[in-house]
Amino acid sequence: MSRKRRTFSIDFKKAVVAEYLGGETLHRVARRSGIDPSLLRIWVEKAEAGDFDSETASAELVSAYERKIGALERLVGRQALEIEFLKGALRAGPSRRSAPISVISGPLASPSSGGAS
């Protein structure tokens, strides 16, 4: 039976590492946090190497991209509704294609039978 892999936030990792670096024993911090001591050792190494800072920056970048994607998806949804509305308006609107129309005055005038006096 496989166990589900847990994920921890950067803030949680930083807090646990800070407890350890603050003088607590590795095993006590690990037990209280519910993590394996070897995992805590890995986090301490990463924190000392500055990897958590790059992970924080990456997480913030992903979050910014997710916000942009959400805004674009909402925009696309609104535009799709507008397109469907306009298609419906075109289908329902009156068709005047058979009557000639003048750009200046509208429908053409009837031709007169006599000359101008």
Biopython code that builds the backbone (N, CA, C, O; Angstrom):
import numpy as np
from Bio.PDB.StructureBuilder import StructureBuilder

atoms = [
    (1, "MET", "N", (0.855, -1.180, 0.000)),
    (1, "MET", "CA", (0.000, 0.000, 0.000)),
    (1, "MET", "C", (0.893, 1.233, 0.000)),
    (1, "MET", "O", (1.777, 1.366, 0.847)),
    (2, "SER", "N", (0.664, 2.125, -0.944)),
    (2, "SER", "CA", (1.509, 3.317, -1.030)),
    (2, "SER", "C", (0.902, 4.459, -0.223)),
    (2, "SER", "O", (-0.315, 4.636, -0.157)),
    (3, "ARG", "N", (1.800, 5.221, 0.384)),
    (3, "ARG", "CA", (1.351, 6.369, 1.160)),
    (3, "ARG", "C", (1.322, 7.589, 0.266)),
    (3, "ARG", "O", (2.132, 7.733, -0.650)),
    (4, "LYS", "N", (0.382, 8.455, 0.547)),
    (4, "LYS", "CA", (0.281, 9.697, -0.217)),
    (4, "LYS", "C", (1.415, 10.616, 0.193)),
    (4, "LYS", "O", (1.677, 10.801, 1.382)),
    (5, "ARG", "N", (2.071, 11.180, -0.773)),
    (5, "ARG", "CA", (3.187, 12.083, -0.515)),
    (5, "ARG", "C", (2.657, 13.423, -0.041)),
    (5, "ARG", "O", (1.824, 14.044, -0.702)),
    (6, "ARG", "N", (3.146, 13.864, 1.111)),
    (6, "ARG", "CA", (2.712, 15.146, 1.655)),
    (6, "ARG", "C", (3.574, 16.259, 1.090)),
    (6, "ARG", "O", (4.748, 16.055, 0.783)),
    (7, "THR", "N", (2.990, 17.421, 0.958)),
    (7, "THR", "CA", (3.741, 18.600, 0.549)),
    (7, "THR", "C", (3.638, 19.639, 1.652)),
    (7, "THR", "O", (2.626, 19.735, 2.347)),
    (8, "PHE", "N", (4.683, 20.399, 1.794)),
    (8, "PHE", "CA", (4.748, 21.409, 2.847)),
    (8, "PHE", "C", (5.042, 22.765, 2.216)),
    (8, "PHE", "O", (5.805, 22.861, 1.255)),
    (9, "SER", "N", (4.438, 23.798, 2.760)),
    (9, "SER", "CA", (4.666, 25.145, 2.243)),
    (9, "SER", "C", (6.064, 25.615, 2.617)),
    (9, "SER", "O", (6.671, 25.117, 3.565)),
    (10, "ILE", "N", (6.556, 26.567, 1.867)),
    (10, "ILE", "CA", (7.866, 27.159, 2.143)),
    (10, "ILE", "C", (7.868, 27.784, 3.538)),
    (10, "ILE", "O", (8.853, 27.676, 4.269)),
    (11, "ASP", "N", (6.764, 28.438, 3.904)),
    (11, "ASP", "CA", (6.679, 29.070, 5.220)),
    (11, "ASP", "C", (6.797, 28.039, 6.342)),
    (11, "ASP", "O", (7.468, 28.283, 7.345)),
    (12, "PHE", "N", (6.143, 26.886, 6.170)),
    (12, "PHE", "CA", (6.232, 25.826, 7.174)),
    (12, "PHE", "C", (7.674, 25.322, 7.295)),
    (12, "PHE", "O", (8.196, 25.152, 8.397)),
    (13, "LYS", "N", (8.304, 25.085, 6.138)),
    (13, "LYS", "CA", (9.683, 24.607, 6.143)),
    (13, "LYS", "C", (10.605, 25.603, 6.846)),
    (13, "LYS", "O", (11.450, 25.218, 7.654)),
    (14, "LYS", "N", (10.432, 26.886, 6.527)),
    (14, "LYS", "CA", (11.269, 27.914, 7.148)),
    (14, "LYS", "C", (11.055, 27.963, 8.663)),
    (14, "LYS", "O", (12.012, 28.122, 9.421)),
    (15, "ALA", "N", (9.811, 27.826, 9.100)),
    (15, "ALA", "CA", (9.507, 27.876, 10.527)),
    (15, "ALA", "C", (10.136, 26.693, 11.260)),
    (15, "ALA", "O", (10.693, 26.863, 12.344)),
    (16, "VAL", "N", (10.051, 25.504, 10.681)),
    (16, "VAL", "CA", (10.620, 24.313, 11.306)),
    (16, "VAL", "C", (12.145, 24.436, 11.372)),
    (16, "VAL", "O", (12.756, 24.127, 12.395)),
    (17, "VAL", "N", (12.745, 24.887, 10.279)),
    (17, "VAL", "CA", (14.198, 25.068, 10.256)),
    (17, "VAL", "C", (14.613, 26.114, 11.287)),
    (17, "VAL", "O", (15.631, 25.944, 11.959)),
    (18, "ALA", "N", (13.847, 27.185, 11.422)),
    (18, "ALA", "CA", (14.167, 28.229, 12.401)),
    (18, "ALA", "C", (14.116, 27.684, 13.824)),
    (18, "ALA", "O", (14.931, 28.066, 14.664)),
    (19, "GLU", "N", (13.157, 26.789, 14.102)),
    (19, "GLU", "CA", (13.098, 26.166, 15.429)),
    (19, "GLU", "C", (14.373, 25.380, 15.706)),
    (19, "GLU", "O", (14.959, 25.472, 16.784)),
    (20, "TYR", "N", (14.788, 24.610, 14.712)),
    (20, "TYR", "CA", (16.002, 23.806, 14.876)),
    (20, "TYR", "C", (17.231, 24.703, 15.042)),
    (20, "TYR", "O", (18.050, 24.483, 15.933)),
    (21, "LEU", "N", (17.352, 25.709, 14.185)),
    (21, "LEU", "CA", (18.507, 26.598, 14.267)),
    (21, "LEU", "C", (18.471, 27.448, 15.536)),
    (21, "LEU", "O", (19.498, 27.979, 15.960)),
    (22, "GLY", "N", (17.291, 27.576, 16.141)),
    (22, "GLY", "CA", (17.151, 28.329, 17.384)),
    (22, "GLY", "C", (17.618, 27.562, 18.606)),
    (22, "GLY", "O", (17.610, 28.111, 19.708)),
    (23, "GLY", "N", (18.030, 26.300, 18.444)),
    (23, "GLY", "CA", (18.577, 25.560, 19.566)),
    (23, "GLY", "C", (17.843, 24.290, 19.926)),
    (23, "GLY", "O", (18.315, 23.530, 20.771)),
    (24, "GLU", "N", (16.701, 24.036, 19.311)),
    (24, "GLU", "CA", (15.973, 22.788, 19.593)),
    (24, "GLU", "C", (16.736, 21.609, 18.977)),
    (24, "GLU", "O", (17.510, 21.782, 18.036)),
    (25, "THR", "N", (16.510, 20.425, 19.516)),
    (25, "THR", "CA", (17.155, 19.246, 18.936)),
    (25, "THR", "C", (16.429, 18.846, 17.653)),
    (25, "THR", "O", (15.238, 19.105, 17.481)),
    (26, "LEU", "N", (17.172, 18.217, 16.775)),
    (26, "LEU", "CA", (16.635, 17.795, 15.482)),
    (26, "LEU", "C", (15.446, 16.860, 15.663)),
    (26, "LEU", "O", (14.411, 17.034, 15.020)),
    (27, "HIS", "N", (15.594, 15.875, 16.531)),
    (27, "HIS", "CA", (14.531, 14.885, 16.712)),
    (27, "HIS", "C", (13.296, 15.487, 17.376)),
    (27, "HIS", "O", (12.173, 15.118, 17.033)),
    (28, "ARG", "N", (13.486, 16.399, 18.313)),
    (28, "ARG", "CA", (12.341, 17.020, 18.986)),
    (28, "ARG", "C", (11.538, 17.874, 17.990)),
    (28, "ARG", "O", (10.309, 17.801, 17.958)),
    (29, "VAL", "N", (12.231, 18.674, 17.184)),
    (29, "VAL", "CA", (11.540, 19.512, 16.193)),
    (29, "VAL", "C", (10.834, 18.634, 15.169)),
    (29, "VAL", "O", (9.694, 18.905, 14.792)),
    (30, "ALA", "N", (11.508, 17.585, 14.722)),
    (30, "ALA", "CA", (10.912, 16.688, 13.726)),
    (30, "ALA", "C", (9.673, 16.004, 14.283)),
    (30, "ALA", "O", (8.646, 15.933, 13.608)),
    (31, "ARG", "N", (9.764, 15.499, 15.516)),
    (31, "ARG", "CA", (8.626, 14.803, 16.118)),
    (31, "ARG", "C", (7.452, 15.762, 16.313)),
    (31, "ARG", "O", (6.315, 15.416, 15.992)),
    (32, "ARG", "N", (7.714, 16.961, 16.834)),
    (32, "ARG", "CA", (6.650, 17.935, 17.068)),
    (32, "ARG", "C", (6.003, 18.392, 15.753)),
    (32, "ARG", "O", (4.809, 18.688, 15.716)),
    (33, "SER", "N", (6.795, 18.446, 14.682)),
    (33, "SER", "CA", (6.278, 18.896, 13.379)),
    (33, "SER", "C", (5.659, 17.767, 12.571)),
    (33, "SER", "O", (4.999, 18.011, 11.561)),
    (34, "GLY", "N", (5.872, 16.531, 13.012)),
    (34, "GLY", "CA", (5.295, 15.395, 12.301)),
    (34, "GLY", "C", (6.042, 15.042, 11.029)),
    (34, "GLY", "O", (5.448, 14.545, 10.071)),
    (35, "ILE", "N", (7.349, 15.299, 11.018)),
    (35, "ILE", "CA", (8.150, 14.978, 9.835)),
    (35, "ILE", "C", (9.303, 14.068, 10.231)),
    (35, "ILE", "O", (9.622, 13.932, 11.412)),
    (36, "ASP", "N", (9.921, 13.452, 9.242)),
    (36, "ASP", "CA", (11.063, 12.587, 9.473)),
    (36, "ASP", "C", (12.301, 13.446, 9.740)),
    (36, "ASP", "O", (12.482, 14.474, 9.088)),
    (37, "PRO", "N", (13.153, 13.047, 10.681)),
    (37, "PRO", "CA", (14.357, 13.827, 10.953)),
    (37, "PRO", "C", (15.270, 14.001, 9.730)),
    (37, "PRO", "O", (15.924, 15.034, 9.580)),
    (38, "SER", "N", (15.309, 12.986, 8.862)),
    (38, "SER", "CA", (16.150, 13.121, 7.662)),
    (38, "SER", "C", (15.609, 14.208, 6.736)),
    (38, "SER", "O", (16.375, 14.895, 6.060)),
    (39, "LEU", "N", (14.291, 14.357, 6.710)),
    (39, "LEU", "CA", (13.701, 15.421, 5.905)),
    (39, "LEU", "C", (14.076, 16.791, 6.477)),
    (39, "LEU", "O", (14.366, 17.728, 5.734)),
    (40, "LEU", "N", (14.066, 16.889, 7.793)),
    (40, "LEU", "CA", (14.462, 18.146, 8.425)),
    (40, "LEU", "C", (15.917, 18.472, 8.106)),
    (40, "LEU", "O", (16.252, 19.633, 7.870)),
    (41, "ARG", "N", (16.784, 17.460, 8.097)),
    (41, "ARG", "CA", (18.185, 17.695, 7.728)),
    (41, "ARG", "C", (18.287, 18.263, 6.311)),
    (41, "ARG", "O", (19.067, 19.180, 6.053)),
    (42, "ILE", "N", (17.497, 17.710, 5.407)),
    (42, "ILE", "CA", (17.496, 18.194, 4.020)),
    (42, "ILE", "C", (17.049, 19.648, 3.982)),
    (42, "ILE", "O", (17.655, 20.465, 3.289)),
    (43, "TRP", "N", (15.998, 19.977, 4.719)),
    (43, "TRP", "CA", (15.499, 21.352, 4.734)),
    (43, "TRP", "C", (16.532, 22.314, 5.305)),
    (43, "TRP", "O", (16.678, 23.433, 4.813)),
    (44, "VAL", "N", (17.252, 21.884, 6.345)),
    (44, "VAL", "CA", (18.291, 22.730, 6.936)),
    (44, "VAL", "C", (19.380, 23.005, 5.905)),
    (44, "VAL", "O", (19.834, 24.139, 5.761)),
    (45, "GLU", "N", (19.797, 21.959, 5.187)),
    (45, "GLU", "CA", (20.814, 22.140, 4.145)),
    (45, "GLU", "C", (20.331, 23.107, 3.065)),
    (45, "GLU", "O", (21.078, 23.979, 2.622)),
    (46, "LYS", "N", (19.086, 22.945, 2.651)),
    (46, "LYS", "CA", (18.533, 23.837, 1.626)),
    (46, "LYS", "C", (18.463, 25.275, 2.125)),
    (46, "LYS", "O", (18.780, 26.211, 1.391)),
    (47, "ALA", "N", (18.048, 25.443, 3.366)),
    (47, "ALA", "CA", (17.942, 26.788, 3.933)),
    (47, "ALA", "C", (19.318, 27.444, 4.009)),
    (47, "ALA", "O", (19.465, 28.625, 3.694)),
    (48, "GLU", "N", (20.309, 26.687, 4.421)),
    (48, "GLU", "CA", (21.663, 27.231, 4.519)),
    (48, "GLU", "C", (22.248, 27.548, 3.155)),
    (48, "GLU", "O", (23.076, 28.450, 3.032)),
    (49, "ALA", "N", (21.828, 26.816, 2.123)),
    (49, "ALA", "CA", (22.304, 27.068, 0.759)),
    (49, "ALA", "C", (21.513, 28.182, 0.074)),
    (49, "ALA", "O", (21.881, 28.620, -1.017)),
    (50, "GLY", "N", (20.423, 28.648, 0.707)),
    (50, "GLY", "CA", (19.609, 29.715, 0.116)),
    (50, "GLY", "C", (18.571, 29.228, -0.873)),
    (50, "GLY", "O", (17.982, 30.027, -1.601)),
    (51, "ASP", "N", (18.338, 27.914, -0.908)),
    (51, "ASP", "CA", (17.369, 27.364, -1.866)),
    (51, "ASP", "C", (15.939, 27.769, -1.553)),
    (51, "ASP", "O", (15.123, 27.881, -2.468)),
    (52, "PHE", "N", (15.613, 27.992, -0.285)),
    (52, "PHE", "CA", (14.246, 28.377, 0.052)),
    (52, "PHE", "C", (13.907, 29.747, -0.514)),
    (52, "PHE", "O", (12.753, 30.019, -0.845)),
    (53, "ASP", "N", (14.910, 30.608, -0.626)),
    (53, "ASP", "CA", (14.661, 31.934, -1.192)),
    (53, "ASP", "C", (14.285, 31.833, -2.665)),
    (53, "ASP", "O", (13.380, 32.527, -3.130)),
    (54, "SER", "N", (14.988, 30.959, -3.404)),
    (54, "SER", "CA", (14.657, 30.793, -4.818)),
    (54, "SER", "C", (13.305, 30.098, -4.977)),
    (54, "SER", "O", (12.559, 30.391, -5.912)),
    (55, "GLU", "N", (12.986, 29.164, -4.050)),
    (55, "GLU", "CA", (11.682, 28.501, -4.103)),
    (55, "GLU", "C", (10.565, 29.493, -3.806)),
    (55, "GLU", "O", (9.488, 29.414, -4.396)),
    (56, "THR", "N", (10.820, 30.426, -2.891)),
    (56, "THR", "CA", (9.826, 31.445, -2.576)),
    (56, "THR", "C", (9.588, 32.327, -3.801)),
    (56, "THR", "O", (8.447, 32.646, -4.136)),
    (57, "ALA", "N", (10.674, 32.716, -4.461)),
    (57, "ALA", "CA", (10.543, 33.550, -5.661)),
    (57, "ALA", "C", (9.794, 32.789, -6.756)),
    (57, "ALA", "O", (8.957, 33.365, -7.452)),
    (58, "SER", "N", (10.093, 31.502, -6.909)),
    (58, "SER", "CA", (9.400, 30.692, -7.918)),
    (58, "SER", "C", (7.918, 30.567, -7.592)),
    (58, "SER", "O", (7.072, 30.658, -8.482)),
    (59, "ALA", "N", (7.606, 30.361, -6.325)),
    (59, "ALA", "CA", (6.206, 30.236, -5.919)),
    (59, "ALA", "C", (5.453, 31.532, -6.163)),
    (59, "ALA", "O", (4.297, 31.510, -6.585)),
    (60, "GLU", "N", (6.100, 32.664, -5.899)),
    (60, "GLU", "CA", (5.454, 33.951, -6.141)),
    (60, "GLU", "C", (5.237, 34.166, -7.633)),
    (60, "GLU", "O", (4.206, 34.705, -8.036)),
    (61, "LEU", "N", (6.199, 33.750, -8.459)),
    (61, "LEU", "CA", (6.062, 33.888, -9.908)),
    (61, "LEU", "C", (4.918, 33.019, -10.424)),
    (61, "LEU", "O", (4.131, 33.461, -11.261)),
    (62, "VAL", "N", (4.824, 31.796, -9.932)),
    (62, "VAL", "CA", (3.729, 30.898, -10.332)),
    (62, "VAL", "C", (2.392, 31.500, -9.921)),
    (62, "VAL", "O", (1.428, 31.461, -10.686)),
    (63, "SER", "N", (2.336, 32.047, -8.732)),
    (63, "SER", "CA", (1.099, 32.667, -8.253)),
    (63, "SER", "C", (0.697, 33.845, -9.135)),
    (63, "SER", "O", (-0.479, 34.010, -9.458)),
    (64, "ALA", "N", (1.667, 34.659, -9.522)),
    (64, "ALA", "CA", (1.376, 35.799, -10.410)),
    (64, "ALA", "C", (0.869, 35.304, -11.761)),
    (64, "ALA", "O", (-0.080, 35.863, -12.312)),
    (65, "TYR", "N", (1.496, 34.260, -12.297)),
    (65, "TYR", "CA", (1.044, 33.706, -13.575)),
    (65, "TYR", "C", (-0.360, 33.128, -13.464)),
    (65, "TYR", "O", (-1.163, 33.276, -14.385)),
    (66, "GLU", "N", (-0.667, 32.471, -12.345)),
    (66, "GLU", "CA", (-2.005, 31.916, -12.158)),
    (66, "GLU", "C", (-3.056, 33.020, -12.117)),
    (66, "GLU", "O", (-4.154, 32.853, -12.647)),
    (67, "ARG", "N", (-2.721, 34.160, -11.483)),
    (67, "ARG", "CA", (-3.660, 35.294, -11.464)),
    (67, "ARG", "C", (-3.875, 35.834, -12.876)),
    (67, "ARG", "O", (-5.004, 36.137, -13.261)),
    (68, "LYS", "N", (-2.787, 35.955, -13.651)),
    (68, "LYS", "CA", (-2.913, 36.446, -15.027)),
    (68, "LYS", "C", (-3.740, 35.489, -15.881)),
    (68, "LYS", "O", (-4.584, 35.918, -16.667)),
    (69, "ILE", "N", (-3.493, 34.201, -15.723)),
    (69, "ILE", "CA", (-4.245, 33.200, -16.481)),
    (69, "ILE", "C", (-5.730, 33.283, -16.131)),
    (69, "ILE", "O", (-6.581, 33.209, -17.018)),
    (70, "GLY", "N", (-6.046, 33.435, -14.844)),
    (70, "GLY", "CA", (-7.440, 33.561, -14.428)),
    (70, "GLY", "C", (-8.108, 34.779, -15.044)),
    (70, "GLY", "O", (-9.255, 34.710, -15.485)),
    (71, "ALA", "N", (-7.380, 35.907, -15.072)),
    (71, "ALA", "CA", (-7.935, 37.126, -15.670)),
    (71, "ALA", "C", (-8.159, 36.928, -17.160)),
    (71, "ALA", "O", (-9.182, 37.357, -17.694)),
    (72, "LEU", "N", (-7.225, 36.289, -17.833)),
    (72, "LEU", "CA", (-7.379, 36.039, -19.274)),
    (72, "LEU", "C", (-8.519, 35.068, -19.556)),
    (72, "LEU", "O", (-9.241, 35.234, -20.539)),
    (73, "GLU", "N", (-8.691, 34.063, -18.712)),
    (73, "GLU", "CA", (-9.803, 33.125, -18.900)),
    (73, "GLU", "C", (-11.144, 33.825, -18.737)),
    (73, "GLU", "O", (-12.088, 33.550, -19.478)),
    (74, "ARG", "N", (-11.226, 34.737, -17.762)),
    (74, "ARG", "CA", (-12.478, 35.497, -17.593)),
    (74, "ARG", "C", (-12.737, 36.380, -18.815)),
    (74, "ARG", "O", (-13.874, 36.485, -19.274)),
    (75, "LEU", "N", (-11.688, 37.014, -19.342)),
    (75, "LEU", "CA", (-11.832, 37.860, -20.525)),
    (75, "LEU", "C", (-12.302, 37.041, -21.725)),
    (75, "LEU", "O", (-13.197, 37.462, -22.458)),
    (76, "VAL", "N", (-11.701, 35.883, -21.920)),
    (76, "VAL", "CA", (-12.103, 35.011, -23.027)),
    (76, "VAL", "C", (-13.560, 34.584, -22.864)),
    (76, "VAL", "O", (-14.297, 34.521, -23.848)),
    (77, "GLY", "N", (-13.978, 34.294, -21.648)),
    (77, "GLY", "CA", (-15.369, 33.910, -21.405)),
    (77, "GLY", "C", (-16.339, 35.023, -21.757)),
    (77, "GLY", "O", (-17.376, 34.784, -22.376)),
    (78, "ARG", "N", (-15.993, 36.259, -21.353)),
    (78, "ARG", "CA", (-16.854, 37.402, -21.690)),
    (78, "ARG", "C", (-16.916, 37.610, -23.201)),
    (78, "ARG", "O", (-17.981, 37.884, -23.754)),
    (79, "GLN", "N", (-15.769, 37.479, -23.862)),
    (79, "GLN", "CA", (-15.754, 37.667, -25.312)),
    (79, "GLN", "C", (-16.541, 36.579, -26.023)),
    (79, "GLN", "O", (-17.205, 36.850, -27.023)),
    (80, "ALA", "N", (-16.476, 35.365, -25.524)),
    (80, "ALA", "CA", (-17.251, 34.277, -26.122)),
    (80, "ALA", "C", (-18.747, 34.557, -25.984)),
    (80, "ALA", "O", (-19.513, 34.298, -26.912)),
    (81, "LEU", "N", (-19.166, 35.085, -24.832)),
    (81, "LEU", "CA", (-20.577, 35.441, -24.658)),
    (81, "LEU", "C", (-20.985, 36.556, -25.612)),
    (81, "LEU", "O", (-22.070, 36.515, -26.193)),
    (82, "GLU", "N", (-20.119, 37.549, -25.773)),
    (82, "GLU", "CA", (-20.419, 38.647, -26.695)),
    (82, "GLU", "C", (-20.546, 38.138, -28.124)),
    (82, "GLU", "O", (-21.439, 38.563, -28.855)),
    (83, "ILE", "N", (-19.665, 37.235, -28.526)),
    (83, "ILE", "CA", (-19.717, 36.684, -29.880)),
    (83, "ILE", "C", (-21.020, 35.928, -30.093)),
    (83, "ILE", "O", (-21.673, 36.095, -31.123)),
    (84, "GLU", "N", (-21.401, 35.100, -29.129)),
    (84, "GLU", "CA", (-22.657, 34.358, -29.256)),
    (84, "GLU", "C", (-23.851, 35.308, -29.305)),
    (84, "GLU", "O", (-24.797, 35.075, -30.057)),
    (85, "PHE", "N", (-23.814, 36.379, -28.507)),
    (85, "PHE", "CA", (-24.891, 37.362, -28.533)),
    (85, "PHE", "C", (-24.979, 38.018, -29.910)),
    (85, "PHE", "O", (-26.071, 38.161, -30.460)),
    (86, "LEU", "N", (-23.852, 38.412, -30.458)),
    (86, "LEU", "CA", (-23.855, 39.071, -31.769)),
    (86, "LEU", "C", (-24.278, 38.120, -32.883)),
    (86, "LEU", "O", (-24.959, 38.535, -33.821)),
    (87, "LYS", "N", (-23.888, 36.862, -32.794)),
    (87, "LYS", "CA", (-24.340, 35.884, -33.790)),
    (87, "LYS", "C", (-25.857, 35.753, -33.753)),
    (87, "LYS", "O", (-26.516, 35.702, -34.791)),
    (88, "GLY", "N", (-26.400, 35.700, -32.533)),
    (88, "GLY", "CA", (-27.854, 35.610, -32.399)),
    (88, "GLY", "C", (-28.539, 36.850, -32.938)),
    (88, "GLY", "O", (-29.593, 36.749, -33.565)),
    (89, "ALA", "N", (-27.961, 38.015, -32.706)),
    (89, "ALA", "CA", (-28.543, 39.258, -33.215)),
    (89, "ALA", "C", (-28.525, 39.283, -34.732)),
    (89, "ALA", "O", (-29.470, 39.768, -35.355)),
    (90, "LEU", "N", (-27.477, 38.773, -35.327)),
    (90, "LEU", "CA", (-27.411, 38.728, -36.790)),
    (90, "LEU", "C", (-28.465, 37.789, -37.363)),
    (90, "LEU", "O", (-29.081, 38.088, -38.386)),
    (91, "ARG", "N", (-28.671, 36.655, -36.700)),
    (91, "ARG", "CA", (-29.673, 35.704, -37.201)),
    (91, "ARG", "C", (-31.088, 36.250, -37.030)),
    (91, "ARG", "O", (-31.948, 36.007, -37.877)),
    (92, "ALA", "N", (-31.339, 36.977, -35.956)),
    (92, "ALA", "CA", (-32.683, 37.448, -35.655)),
    (92, "ALA", "C", (-33.015, 38.775, -36.328)),
    (92, "ALA", "O", (-34.190, 39.117, -36.463)),
    (93, "GLY", "N", (-32.019, 39.514, -36.744)),
    (93, "GLY", "CA", (-32.249, 40.840, -37.314)),
    (93, "GLY", "C", (-32.889, 40.786, -38.686)),
    (93, "GLY", "O", (-32.791, 39.774, -39.380)),
    (94, "PRO", "N", (-33.556, 41.888, -39.089)),
    (94, "PRO", "CA", (-34.190, 41.920, -40.416)),
    (94, "PRO", "C", (-33.137, 41.922, -41.523)),
    (94, "PRO", "O", (-32.068, 42.519, -41.395)),
    (95, "SER", "N", (-33.474, 41.240, -42.601)),
    (95, "SER", "CA", (-32.563, 41.177, -43.736)),
    (95, "SER", "C", (-33.027, 42.162, -44.797)),
    (95, "SER", "O", (-34.122, 42.007, -45.337)),
    (96, "ARG", "N", (-32.244, 43.142, -45.099)),
    (96, "ARG", "CA", (-32.586, 44.156, -46.113)),
    (96, "ARG", "C", (-31.643, 44.066, -47.298)),
    (96, "ARG", "O", (-31.414, 45.064, -47.981)),
    (97, "ARG", "N", (-31.119, 42.946, -47.540)),
    (97, "ARG", "CA", (-30.132, 42.803, -48.607)),
    (97, "ARG", "C", (-30.735, 42.945, -49.997)),
    (97, "ARG", "O", (-30.014, 43.250, -50.948)),
    (98, "SER", "N", (-32.046, 42.731, -50.138)),
    (98, "SER", "CA", (-32.661, 42.796, -51.464)),
    (98, "SER", "C", (-32.921, 44.236, -51.903)),
    (98, "SER", "O", (-32.972, 44.493, -53.106)),
    (99, "ALA", "N", (-33.086, 45.172, -50.991)),
    (99, "ALA", "CA", (-33.366, 46.561, -51.355)),
    (99, "ALA", "C", (-32.058, 47.327, -51.475)),
    (99, "ALA", "O", (-31.221, 47.293, -50.572)),
    (100, "PRO", "N", (-31.888, 48.028, -52.609)),
    (100, "PRO", "CA", (-30.670, 48.822, -52.763)),
    (100, "PRO", "C", (-30.679, 50.009, -51.793)),
    (100, "PRO", "O", (-31.723, 50.618, -51.559)),
    (101, "ILE", "N", (-29.531, 50.326, -51.244)),
    (101, "ILE", "CA", (-29.432, 51.410, -50.261)),
    (101, "ILE", "C", (-28.340, 52.368, -50.695)),
    (101, "ILE", "O", (-27.257, 51.958, -51.113)),
    (102, "SER", "N", (-28.648, 53.657, -50.588)),
    (102, "SER", "CA", (-27.664, 54.688, -50.886)),
    (102, "SER", "C", (-26.893, 54.981, -49.610)),
    (102, "SER", "O", (-27.470, 55.011, -48.523)),
    (103, "VAL", "N", (-25.620, 55.193, -49.737)),
    (103, "VAL", "CA", (-24.783, 55.488, -48.587)),
    (103, "VAL", "C", (-25.192, 56.815, -47.964)),
    (103, "VAL", "O", (-25.093, 56.982, -46.748)),
    (104, "ILE", "N", (-25.650, 57.757, -48.775)),
    (104, "ILE", "CA", (-25.960, 59.099, -48.290)),
    (104, "ILE", "C", (-27.361, 59.204, -47.721)),
    (104, "ILE", "O", (-27.533, 59.716, -46.615)),
    (105, "SER", "N", (-28.358, 58.738, -48.436)),
    (105, "SER", "CA", (-29.724, 59.024, -48.021)),
    (105, "SER", "C", (-30.583, 57.818, -47.709)),
    (105, "SER", "O", (-31.758, 58.003, -47.392)),
    (106, "GLY", "N", (-30.089, 56.616, -47.775)),
    (106, "GLY", "CA", (-30.909, 55.460, -47.486)),
    (106, "GLY", "C", (-31.391, 54.822, -48.769)),
    (106, "GLY", "O", (-30.632, 54.754, -49.736)),
    (107, "PRO", "N", (-32.657, 54.340, -48.816)),
    (107, "PRO", "CA", (-33.162, 53.675, -50.019)),
    (107, "PRO", "C", (-33.182, 54.634, -51.211)),
    (107, "PRO", "O", (-33.415, 55.835, -51.069)),
    (108, "LEU", "N", (-32.930, 54.062, -52.384)),
    (108, "LEU", "CA", (-32.893, 54.878, -53.596)),
    (108, "LEU", "C", (-34.290, 55.420, -53.918)),
    (108, "LEU", "O", (-35.303, 54.780, -53.633)),
    (109, "ALA", "N", (-34.319, 56.607, -54.514)),
    (109, "ALA", "CA", (-35.592, 57.229, -54.908)),
    (109, "ALA", "C", (-36.109, 56.571, -56.175)),
    (109, "ALA", "O", (-35.340, 56.020, -56.962)),
    (110, "SER", "N", (-37.425, 56.636, -56.364)),
    (110, "SER", "CA", (-38.018, 56.069, -57.580)),
    (110, "SER", "C", (-37.616, 56.951, -58.757)),
    (110, "SER", "O", (-37.582, 58.176, -58.641)),
    (111, "PRO", "N", (-37.317, 56.327, -59.877)),
    (111, "PRO", "CA", (-36.953, 57.141, -61.054)),
    (111, "PRO", "C", (-38.181, 57.928, -61.549)),
    (111, "PRO", "O", (-39.291, 57.397, -61.574)),
    (112, "SER", "N", (-37.981, 59.140, -61.926)),
    (112, "SER", "CA", (-39.085, 59.967, -62.433)),
    (112, "SER", "C", (-39.295, 59.712, -63.906)),
    (112, "SER", "O", (-38.368, 59.317, -64.613)),
    (113, "SER", "N", (-40.525, 59.940, -64.376)),
    (113, "SER", "CA", (-40.843, 59.697, -65.777)),
    (113, "SER", "C", (-40.650, 60.938, -66.632)),
    (113, "SER", "O", (-40.539, 60.823, -67.853)),
    (114, "GLY", "N", (-40.609, 62.080, -66.052)),
    (114, "GLY", "CA", (-40.476, 63.302, -66.841)),
    (114, "GLY", "C", (-39.174, 64.023, -66.536)),
    (114, "GLY", "O", (-38.458, 63.668, -65.600)),
    (115, "GLY", "N", (-38.881, 65.020, -67.320)),
    (115, "GLY", "CA", (-37.676, 65.795, -67.102)),
    (115, "GLY", "C", (-37.910, 66.870, -66.057)),
    (115, "GLY", "O", (-39.042, 67.113, -65.636)),
    (116, "ALA", "N", (-36.878, 67.477, -65.665)),
    (116, "ALA", "CA", (-36.964, 68.559, -64.684)),
    (116, "ALA", "C", (-37.390, 69.814, -65.389)),
    (116, "ALA", "O", (-36.902, 70.068, -66.490)),
    (117, "SER", "N", (-38.272, 70.620, -64.829)),
    (117, "SER", "CA", (-38.723, 71.825, -65.502)),
    (117, "SER", "C", (-38.138, 73.067, -64.930)),
    (117, "SER", "O", (-38.434, 74.164, -65.403)),
]
sb = StructureBuilder()
sb.init_structure("model")
sb.init_model(0)
sb.init_chain("A")
sb.init_seg("    ")
for serial, (resi, resn, name, xyz) in enumerate(atoms, 1):
    if name == "N":
        sb.init_residue(resn, " ", resi, " ")
    sb.init_atom(name, np.array(xyz, "f"), 0.0, 1.0, " ", f" {name:<3s}", serial, name[0])
structure = sb.get_structure()
